[in-house]
Amino acid sequence: MRAKGFSLIAKIYICLAIILSGHLKLLAGEVKGIRFWQDPEKTRLVFDVSESVNYQVFTLDNPYRLVVDIDNGELKTEVSDIDVPKKRVKNIRSSQQENKLRIVLDLEKGVTSQDFTLKPFQDYGHRLVIDLKDKSAKKAVVKTAESAIKERNRDIIIAIDAGHGGEDPGAIGPKKTKEKNITLAVAKILARKINQEKGLKAFLTRSSDYYVGLEKRTQLAREQKADLFISLHADGFTDPRVRGASVWVLSAKGANSEMGKWLEKREKSSDLLGGVESLSNKDPLVAQVLLDLSMHYSVGASINAAERVRKELSVRMQKMHGKTLRKAAFIVLRMPDIPAMLVEMAFISNPQEEKTLKTKKQQRKIADSILIGVKKYFKSFPPDGSLYAAMAKTQSYEVKRGDTLSEIAQLFGVTTQQLKLHNNLKSNQLRIGQTLAIPGA
């Protein structure tokens, strides 16, 4: 009896062992996808994993490598199918060791790495994120505010922020058009048009398909000494009938409409989608400075600039969503030192507007409207030390190499004929150093 009982117990243990081993295998971290994102500062490596995993990350020299070990990991994708970026990474390979999946990146040079995990959110499951930066990377030299103010006839700097990007597609239209692609396309057109204007200079917070954290976008604007911040979006809504463009400014109290509350909620999800570490460990004093808008934020300047852009859009767009400026507590507008606006170019969730937004004609129309509004604002409120300020004071203009009469007329909002009559010019020919008086001085 004792032998038979022992035999039965042994069989039970064996069955339990088999069941548990199968269960443990199910709990092993499956790597379902691996992808890269590249931006000017870093290369981002993203692992889509089936669950929260235990892992180790370390680098090796001679040759340069990054090694990622995932406990009980199992690779469910082919590394040969992964699109490896040209910068920093030469090759990616994998090996399956006992109770461990090893992924190795062969690198061009030494890197520093930062890693973190993200919990499931919307369409994404668990993610392991690793950011690689060059060890020898030099920090960009940024002019101090004092030196920027001392510059004579300086360019007015305009930050153009293409919403979403990388892991965060933004809203997606009925025909699968991604908001991140539309915002980047319009941002590039607008930047090009601004850079063709004398006295204006644009820079993009992102120049291709990668994600920039919400606070990082405003940080970039400060580093570049921006005089104005414009964030571009083409958002979606639950009702596909909703359509029209709108311009938003900051509200310290939060959204003043249901639409604003919806858009605020969508903005908050961007960092979670894009892959930004939790901000809970930030210095509370820094957080307070970012949120304390009562003393220093130039609300009036933002409203003045945004209203001019809204008016120009209302002239050129088929439909506006609302007849006035809208207000919401968007993170990208929380800057106490830089006037800022958020432009909703249309609703990508509306089938007709999705179709129109994809056309270069409509994209140029939006960019033209914003540019004209911006120029009108800075003609009325030129920053100290800028070329616009110098022109406003003197109401005259000294001709420089490459200038044309039509360009100068456009800059001051007058016609070519008015300039010619006011300066007794017989032709459109100009000479370098010639001073033109501006009509209406």
Helices and strands as residue ranges (DSSP letters): H 2-27, E 30-38, E 43-49, E 55-60, E 65-71, E 74-75, G 79-81, E 89-97, E 100-107, E 111-118, E 126-134, H 145-150, E 156-162, H 179-195, E 200-204, H 214-223, E 228-233, E 246-250, H 258-274, G 279-281, H 284-291, H 299-316, E 326-328, G 331-333, E 340-344, H 351-357, H 360-380, H 387-394, E 396-398, H 405-412, H 416-422, E 435-437
